[in-house]
Amino acid sequence: MNPTQPETFAFLDRLRLEVRGDKRALSHFRTEYRAARADPGVDSELVVSFGRTPPGSRGFEADYRSLRLRATIDLRGAPRSFGLSLLQGYVVEPLLALPAPGAGHVLLPAAAVASEG
């Protein structure tokens, strides 16, 4: 893994996501959350790191009093782009929903279908 500068994304009021990892992981989240890119420097409520984890290490840490979460994801296999998409929808976004009430919001998955009439 070639670590690069983390990316920070701001959603709603006081809800930030910091993504750390290699160029491919950062590129995926930059593409998905382009409009939400923010300047780094403010503590994020969720920090997700993509990289190898040592055996026996914890991949998830939480400080419930400050609503700060940290997750390390060891993504292996191919195609990597598919894995990143799955992790975004099934892991990263649900984790982001946990500190959202502290920012005065609730994040709910939603979809809509429109048809004539």
KOLDO-796419 format. One record per residue: x, y, z of N, C-alpha, C, O, CB in turn. Coordinates in steps of 0.05 Angstrom, whole numbers, always signed. Atoms other than C-alpha are relative to their C-alpha. Glycine has a CB too. Layout:
[[X; Y; Z]; [X; Y; Z]; [X; Y; Z]; [X; Y; Z]; [X; Y; Z]]
...
***
This chain:
[[+17; -24; +0]; [+0; +0; +0]; [+18; +25; +0]; [+37; +26; +15]; [-19; +0; +24]]
[[-14; -25; +0]; [+25; +69; -17]; [-18; +21; +13]; [-36; +32; +0]; [+7; +9; -30]]
[[+17; -19; -14]; [-6; +115; +35]; [+2; +28; -12]; [+24; +36; -20]; [+6; +1; +30]]
[[+1; -28; +11]; [-27; +184; +11]; [-14; +17; +21]; [-23; +7; +42]; [-14; +1; -28]]
[[+14; -19; -18]; [-57; +245; +44]; [-29; -8; +3]; [-42; -13; -17]; [+3; +30; -11]]
[[+28; +7; -4]; [-124; +229; +76]; [-19; +20; -13]; [-12; +43; -18]; [-6; -2; +30]]
[[+21; -17; +11]; [-188; +257; +46]; [-21; +4; +22]; [-27; -15; +36]; [-13; -13; -26]]
[[+21; -7; -20]; [-241; +292; +89]; [-25; +8; -16]; [-23; +23; -35]; [+9; +22; +19]]
[[+25; -7; +12]; [-314; +297; +70]; [-19; +9; +22]; [-20; -3; +44]; [-12; -25; -15]]
[[+19; -11; -20]; [-366; +339; +107]; [-29; -4; -10]; [-36; +4; -32]; [+6; +31; +4]]
[[+28; +5; +5]; [-439; +318; +109]; [-16; +14; +21]; [-10; +12; +45]; [-6; -30; -1]]
[[+17; -14; -19]; [-493; +360; +141]; [+16; +18; +19]; [+38; +26; +12]; [-16; -21; +16]]
[[-14; -16; -20]; [-474; +400; +203]; [+16; -18; +18]; [+4; -36; +30]; [-20; +18; +16]]
[[-17; +14; -20]; [-416; +373; +244]; [+1; -30; -5]; [+2; -45; +15]; [-10; +6; +27]]
[[-3; +29; +6]; [-412; +305; +209]; [+21; -3; -22]; [+16; +3; -45]; [-28; -12; -9]]
[[-23; +2; +19]; [-345; +290; +177]; [+10; -29; -1]; [+10; -44; +19]; [+23; +18; +9]]
[[-12; +26; +5]; [-314; +228; +147]; [+28; +4; -10]; [+32; +20; -29]; [-17; -17; -21]]
[[-28; +0; +10]; [-239; +219; +139]; [+6; -27; -11]; [+3; -47; +3]; [+20; +9; +22]]
[[-8; +26; +13]; [-215; +165; +91]; [+30; +0; -4]; [+42; +19; -14]; [-15; -4; -27]]
[[-29; +4; +3]; [-143; +140; +93]; [+4; -26; -16]; [-11; -45; -14]; [+14; -1; +28]]
[[-7; +24; +15]; [-111; +90; +47]; [+16; +5; -25]; [+28; +27; -27]; [-25; -15; -8]]
[[-16; -3; +24]; [-79; +79; -20]; [-15; +18; -20]; [-38; +26; -16]; [+6; -27; -12]]
[[+11; -18; +20]; [-92; +120; -83]; [-27; -10; -11]; [-45; +6; -15]; [+19; +4; -23]]
[[+24; +11; +11]; [-146; +73; -108]; [-24; +4; +19]; [-46; +11; +10]; [+3; -30; -7]]
[[+21; -3; -19]; [-187; +75; -44]; [-8; +30; +2]; [-32; +36; +2]; [+9; -10; +28]]
[[+7; -28; -2]; [-182; +151; -39]; [-14; +10; -26]; [-32; +26; -24]; [+26; +16; +4]]
[[+13; -8; +25]; [-200; +159; -113]; [-29; -9; +0]; [-47; +6; -9]; [+15; -12; -24]]
[[+28; +9; -1]; [-263; +117; -102]; [-17; +19; +16]; [-39; +27; +7]; [-1; -29; +12]]
[[+17; -17; -17]; [-288; +160; -45]; [-1; +29; -10]; [-21; +43; -6]; [+11; -1; +29]]
[[+1; -27; +12]; [-268; +225; -80]; [-21; +1; -22]; [-36; +21; -24]; [+27; +8; -11]]
[[+20; +1; +21]; [-311; +204; -139]; [-28; -2; +12]; [-46; +12; +2]; [+5; -25; -18]]
[[+27; +3; -12]; [-370; +183; -95]; [-9; +24; +15]; [-33; +31; +13]; [+0; -24; +18]]
[[+8; -22; -18]; [-369; +242; -48]; [+12; +27; -9]; [+17; +44; +8]; [+9; -6; +29]]
[[-13; -24; +10]; [-340; +296; -93]; [-11; +26; +11]; [+4; +43; +19]; [-3; +0; -30]]
[[+12; -25; -9]; [-389; +350; -72]; [+4; +5; +30]; [+1; +28; +39]; [-30; +0; -6]]
[[-2; -3; -29]; [-376; +337; +1]; [+30; +4; +9]; [+35; +4; +33]; [-12; -24; +14]]
[[-28; -3; -8]; [-299; +346; -1]; [+3; +24; +17]; [-8; +45; +12]; [+18; +2; -25]]
[[-5; -22; -19]; [-275; +389; +56]; [+30; +2; +6]; [+45; -16; +1]; [-16; -5; +26]]
[[-28; -4; -8]; [-210; +418; +81]; [+6; -17; +24]; [-11; -19; +43]; [+5; +30; +6]]
[[-7; +16; -23]; [-174; +372; +129]; [+7; +19; +24]; [+9; +43; +20]; [+24; -18; -6]]
[[-8; -16; -23]; [-156; +395; +198]; [-20; +0; +23]; [-12; +5; +46]; [+5; +28; -8]]
[[+20; +2; -21]; [-221; +387; +236]; [-4; -29; +6]; [-4; -46; -12]; [-27; +13; -9]]
[[+4; +28; -8]; [-231; +323; +276]; [-25; -11; -14]; [-46; +2; -14]; [-2; -2; +30]]
[[+23; +13; +13]; [-276; +275; +239]; [-14; -19; +19]; [-1; -31; +37]; [+10; -16; -25]]
[[+15; +18; -17]; [-331; +236; +273]; [+5; -30; -8]; [+3; -47; +9]; [-30; +6; -2]]
[[-7; +27; +9]; [-312; +175; +231]; [+25; +1; -16]; [+28; +16; -35]; [-24; -12; -18]]
[[-25; +3; +15]; [-242; +156; +207]; [+1; -29; -9]; [+0; -48; +7]; [+25; +7; +18]]
[[-1; +27; +11]; [-239; +96; +160]; [+27; -2; -14]; [+34; +14; -32]; [-23; -5; -20]]
[[-26; +5; +12]; [-170; +69; +142]; [-1; -26; -16]; [-10; -47; -5]; [+22; -1; +21]]
[[-3; +25; +16]; [-159; +19; +85]; [+29; -8; +0]; [+46; +7; -9]; [-11; +5; -29]]
[[-27; +9; -1]; [-97; -22; +97]; [+1; -27; +15]; [-18; -37; +26]; [+18; +20; +14]]
[[-4; +25; -13]; [-68; -85; +126]; [-1; +3; +30]; [+10; +23; +41]; [+27; -13; -9]]
[[+1; -1; -29]; [-82; -100; +198]; [+16; -23; +11]; [+15; -45; +1]; [-30; -2; +10]]
[[-16; +22; -12]; [-34; -140; +242]; [-18; -21; +12]; [-40; -14; +22]; [+19; +11; +21]]
[[+16; +21; -13]; [-60; -207; +268]; [-6; +7; +29]; [+11; +17; +43]; [+15; -27; -2]]
[[+8; -5; -28]; [-99; -199; +332]; [-8; +29; +6]; [-16; +35; +28]; [+21; -8; +18]]
[[+7; -29; -5]; [-111; -124; +323]; [-29; +4; -3]; [-43; -11; -17]; [+16; +18; -19]]
[[+29; -7; +3]; [-179; -92; +331]; [-3; +18; -24]; [+13; +36; -29]; [-10; +14; +26]]
[[+5; -16; +24]; [-207; -63; +267]; [-20; +22; +5]; [-25; +38; -13]; [-9; -18; -22]]
[[+21; -20; -6]; [-258; -19; +303]; [+4; +11; +28]; [+8; -5; +47]; [-28; -13; -3]]
[[-2; -13; -26]; [-253; +31; +359]; [-22; +21; +2]; [-28; +34; -18]; [+28; +12; +5]]
[[+21; -20; -3]; [-307; +75; +387]; [+3; +14; +27]; [+9; +2; +47]; [-28; -12; -2]]
[[+1; -16; -25]; [-310; +131; +438]; [-28; +11; +0]; [-34; +32; -12]; [+22; +24; +0]]
[[+28; -7; +1]; [-384; +135; +451]; [-7; +27; +12]; [-26; +40; +5]; [-16; -21; +14]]
[[+5; -26; -12]; [-380; +197; +494]; [+4; +23; -19]; [-10; +43; -18]; [+16; +4; +25]]
[[-5; -22; +19]; [-350; +240; +439]; [-11; -7; -28]; [-8; +10; -46]; [+30; +5; -1]]
[[+10; +9; +26]; [-383; +201; +382]; [+21; -1; -22]; [+16; +8; -44]; [-23; +18; -8]]
[[-22; +4; +19]; [-317; +187; +348]; [+4; -29; -5]; [+7; -45; +14]; [+26; +14; +11]]
[[-3; +28; +8]; [-309; +122; +310]; [+25; -2; -18]; [+30; +15; -34]; [-25; -10; -14]]
[[-22; +6; +17]; [-248; +91; +278]; [-2; -29; -10]; [-6; -47; +7]; [+28; +5; +14]]
[[+2; +27; +11]; [-249; +31; +232]; [+24; -4; -19]; [+31; +13; -35]; [-27; -5; -15]]
[[-21; +8; +18]; [-192; -5; +196]; [-10; -23; -16]; [-19; -43; -5]; [+27; -7; +15]]
[[+11; +21; +18]; [-212; -46; +136]; [+23; -11; -17]; [+37; +3; -31]; [-22; +12; -19]]
[[-21; +15; +14]; [-165; -98; +106]; [-14; -12; -25]; [-24; -34; -24]; [+14; -22; +18]]
[[+14; +9; +25]; [-192; -104; +34]; [+20; -15; -17]; [+41; -5; -24]; [-11; +25; -15]]
[[-17; +17; +17]; [-163; -161; -7]; [-17; -11; -22]; [-42; -12; -20]; [+13; -23; +16]]
[[+15; +13; +22]; [-182; -195; -72]; [-5; +19; -23]; [+2; +43; -22]; [-25; -11; +10]]
[[+6; -15; +24]; [-207; -171; -138]; [-29; -6; -9]; [-38; -28; -3]; [+20; -6; -23]]
[[-9; -27; +7]; [-240; -133; -167]; [-3; +19; +23]; [-23; +20; +37]; [-17; +11; -24]]
[[-1; -18; -22]; [-221; -80; -117]; [-22; +21; -1]; [-33; +29; +20]; [+28; +13; +2]]
[[+21; -20; +2]; [-270; -29; -144]; [-27; -10; +10]; [-42; +5; +22]; [-2; +10; -30]]
[[+25; +12; -9]; [-328; -76; -130]; [+0; -2; +31]; [-19; +4; +44]; [-4; -28; -12]]
[[-3; +2; -29]; [-302; -89; -59]; [-3; +28; +13]; [-16; +29; +34]; [+27; -11; +7]]
[[+3; -26; -11]; [-297; -14; -46]; [-29; +10; -1]; [-38; +22; +18]; [+18; +21; -15]]
[[+28; -8; +1]; [-368; -3; -70]; [-17; -15; +21]; [-34; -2; +34]; [-11; -7; -28]]
[[+14; +15; -20]; [-394; -59; -25]; [+6; +11; +28]; [-12; +15; +44]; [+7; -29; -1]]
[[-7; -11; -26]; [-356; -32; +35]; [-11; +27; +5]; [-19; +34; +27]; [+31; +1; +3]]
[[+12; -26; -3]; [-381; +38; +22]; [-29; -3; +9]; [-38; +11; +28]; [+2; +16; -26]]
[[+29; +3; -5]; [-454; +16; +22]; [-7; -16; +25]; [-26; -9; +39]; [-13; -12; -23]]
[[+7; +18; -22]; [-452; -38; +75]; [+15; +5; +26]; [+8; -6; +47]; [+4; -28; -8]]
[[-16; -4; -24]; [-399; -14; +124]; [+4; +30; +5]; [-4; +40; +27]; [+27; -13; -3]]
[[-7; -28; -4]; [-377; +59; +115]; [-24; +17; +5]; [-25; +32; +25]; [+16; +11; -23]]
[[+24; -17; -4]; [-445; +92; +107]; [-16; -8; +25]; [-26; +10; +38]; [-17; -2; -25]]
[[+13; +6; -26]; [-478; +52; +164]; [+16; +10; +24]; [+4; +19; +44]; [-4; -30; +2]]
[[-16; -11; -22]; [-419; +72; +209]; [-4; +30; +2]; [-4; +41; +24]; [+30; -7; -4]]
[[+4; -29; +0]; [-429; +144; +188]; [-27; +8; +12]; [-30; +30; +23]; [+2; +11; -29]]
[[+26; -5; -12]; [-502; +139; +210]; [+1; +0; +31]; [-17; +11; +43]; [-20; -21; -10]]
[[-1; +2; -29]; [-480; +124; +282]; [+5; +28; +13]; [-9; +34; +32]; [+22; -19; +8]]
[[-4; -26; -13]; [-452; +194; +299]; [-19; +22; -11]; [-19; +44; +0]; [+28; +9; -4]]
[[+18; -20; +12]; [-505; +230; +256]; [-19; +12; +21]; [-24; +37; +20]; [-16; -12; -22]]
[[+18; -13; -20]; [-554; +240; +315]; [+14; +21; +17]; [+1; +40; +26]; [-12; -21; +18]]
[[-15; -21; -15]; [-499; +278; +352]; [+2; +26; -16]; [+6; +47; -4]; [+28; -11; +6]]
[[+0; -24; +17]; [-500; +327; +293]; [-29; +9; -6]; [-34; +27; -21]; [+14; -6; -27]]
[[+27; -8; +3]; [-576; +331; +298]; [-14; -12; -25]; [-34; -1; -34]; [-2; +29; -2]]
[[+11; +13; +24]; [-592; +284; +239]; [-3; -30; +4]; [+10; -42; +21]; [+16; +7; -25]]
[[+2; +29; +2]; [-613; +213; +224]; [+4; -6; -29]; [-9; +5; -47]; [-28; -10; +11]]
[[-5; +9; +27]; [-586; +179; +162]; [-16; -26; -5]; [-12; -45; +10]; [+30; -3; -6]]
[[+16; +24; +7]; [-634; +129; +130]; [+5; -7; -29]; [+4; +11; -46]; [-30; +4; +6]]
[[-1; +8; +28]; [-623; +89; +67]; [-27; +4; -13]; [-48; -1; -1]; [+10; -30; -3]]
[[+26; -6; +14]; [-675; +108; +16]; [+3; -4; -30]; [+25; -2; -41]; [-9; +28; +6]]
[[+1; +2; +29]; [-695; +97; -56]; [-28; +8; -8]; [-47; +7; +8]; [+7; -29; -10]]
[[+26; -8; +11]; [-752; +119; -100]; [-2; -10; -29]; [+17; -12; -43]; [-4; +31; +2]]
[[+6; +7; +27]; [-785; +96; -163]; [-22; +18; -10]; [-43; +20; +4]; [-8; -30; -3]]
[[+20; -18; +11]; [-824; +144; -207]; [-11; -13; -26]; [+5; -24; -42]; [+10; +29; -4]]
[[+11; +9; +25]; [-872; +124; -261]; [-22; +19; -8]; [-30; +37; +7]; [-12; -29; +4]]
[[+21; -18; +9]; [-925; +158; -303]; [-25; -4; +17]; [-33; -26; +23]; [-6; -4; -30]]
[[+25; +1; -15]; [-986; +176; -263]; [+4; -8; +28]; [-15; -10; +44]; [-20; -19; -13]]
***
